[in-house]
């Protein structure tokens, strides 16, 4: 599509005329003087304030790595060809339907009719072509560029049809298109999405008060069912004590990922609130910089794994909420393998491995981002490492600092973070990823997985991948993050589980 036609479809102003006002005025006056038949029934509220621990560094999910971006914008502001449903299944998004050829190398997506971006322009197939080409291009800043690497070409045979040709079979391609990193943006606004996001979702961006909140308004031109909420505010409260106070005072209506799990019994005992405990895709790990000595030595990595008691961290940092894991895979997934015994707590073995590696006087830097699981868990990890002869220098980082220093520049020894992307074991095939795992056998496994369409074969490959990274002690696998939320008891429609990092408000509503 050329720039001229794209420009033409943007010129659709809404007119306010004197006749409009003349017709509206008598009606407004009539409302003010009409007699009332009796007391009016109060309607349920149509606004909500959602608490979040972390403020997103920007609002563009196609160029940022922070989970907090999707927690604000996924399914609210931005939509993809497909989307994750609350139960984790892949559902239609901007594509009403799709089909693949027998080899799973060509996917045809059929776009919905009547979809418009928040600036009034129509969604067309060329917008999808632009989005996917941009995400896989040489200058792409997409944090999950690997999702798009299998694409050979994207075409738009007509305004509502998109054909994606892959270099090799990929039965999981619709799953990949459901990620927040794959939402559809228009070429005219792609460069400003970080601060002025324009999507197709049921809410549109209103305001970002940095350091405090992001405000969204209901999109009156949304292609799907109108949300019950007219306004949504995401309030950023990093301090657990302040989060507790805000919930108790009613300043926040819901805190889907509540940072003070030790206070949940108080909310459970209060009829004003509902505690929502579910699962997430968040593998919480003590990440090790495999590219940096002495952590490039498998004996040192294994020693660290045996030094840490994951149950101590679950109990001490999460107050019992969390499921122990022994590899980078969600325990609720049917292909999960319990490998926790490979890295069981064994301080004696840890000390022996360190002696074998010649590391009897070792000090490592432990960088901790803001979430309470990291800050609280980091103190426990430091104590347990000290018990086997490893000293740590703890450095507390703000989220933007963590993204720059750890994720982008790889300047760290150890860090604690929860990976909340769905089924993201494929990150271990990226030697340039922040923890620097570089074993050629693993990308080969992922290549086999991409080409496998038989469920039994895929299951076998996934299990082998889990075992490989566990036996290589790439990282110390701690626990699967539980979704511990608190909400006003009259709120319904919030997700119980988190199949992706999102606060989807499309079904949220108040009850009487």
NORJO-V655981 format. One line per field, one symbol per residue. ss: DSSP state (a for helix, b for strand, c for the rest). phi: phi as a letter, one per 20 degrees, with the letter a starting at -180 (. if undefined). burial: 1 if it has 9 or more other ideal C-beta (glycine too) atoms within 8 Angstrom, else 0. Layout:
BEGIN
ss=???
phi=???
burial=???
END
This chain:
BEGIN
ss=ccaaaaaacccccccccaaaaaaaaaaaaaaaacccccccccccccbbbbbbccccccccccccccaaaaaaabcccbcccbbbcccccbbbccbbbbbbcccccbbbbbbccccbcccccbccaaaaaaaaaaaaccccccccaaaaccbbbbbbbbccbbbbbbccccccaaaacccaaacccccccaaaccccccccccbbbbbbbcccbbbbbbccccccccccccbbbbbbcccaaaaaaaaaaccccbbcccccaaaaaaaaccccbbbbbbbbbbbbbbbbcccccccccaaaaaaaaaaccaaaaaaaaaccccbbcccccccccccccccaaaacccaaaaaaaaaacccccbbbbbbbcccaaaaaaaaaaaaaaacccbbbbbbbccaaaaaaaaaacccccbbbbbbcccccaaaaaccccccccccaaaaaaaaaaaacccaaaaaaaaaaaaaaaaaccccbbbbbbbbbbbbbccbbcccccbccccccccccbbcc
phi=.efffffgfeecfeeddffgfffffgffffffdffeerffeffffccbddecfdeffbddfebceffffffedfmeedcdgcbeegenfecfcfefabbcffeldcddddffemecffeneffcgfffggfffffdffefdffcgffdfefeacccfbfdccddddfbgbfefgfffefffdfeceffdgfcffdcfcccffcdfdacegncacdccgefdffdgfffeebcdddecfegffffffffenfcebcfcfecffeggfffedffcceddbdceefecefdefedfeffeffffffffffeeffgfffeedlneqdgcdaebffeffefdfdfffcffbgfffffffffemdebdccedecffgffeffffffggfffffdodecdecedffffffffefeeleadcbdbdedffkdffffedfeffemfcdgffgfffffffeedfgffffffffffffffffelgceeebefeedccbgfeecnffedcfbebdfdfdfbedf
burial=00000100110000000001100000000000000000000001011111111111111111110111111111111111111111000110111001010001111111110011110010111111111111110001010111110110010100011111110111101111111111111100110011001111111110010000111111100100001010111111110001110110000111111111100100100000101111111111111111000010101111111111010111111100110111111110001110110110101011101110101001011111111111111111110111011101010010100111110001011111111111111111100011111000010011111111000011101111111111011111111111111111001011101111111111011100
END
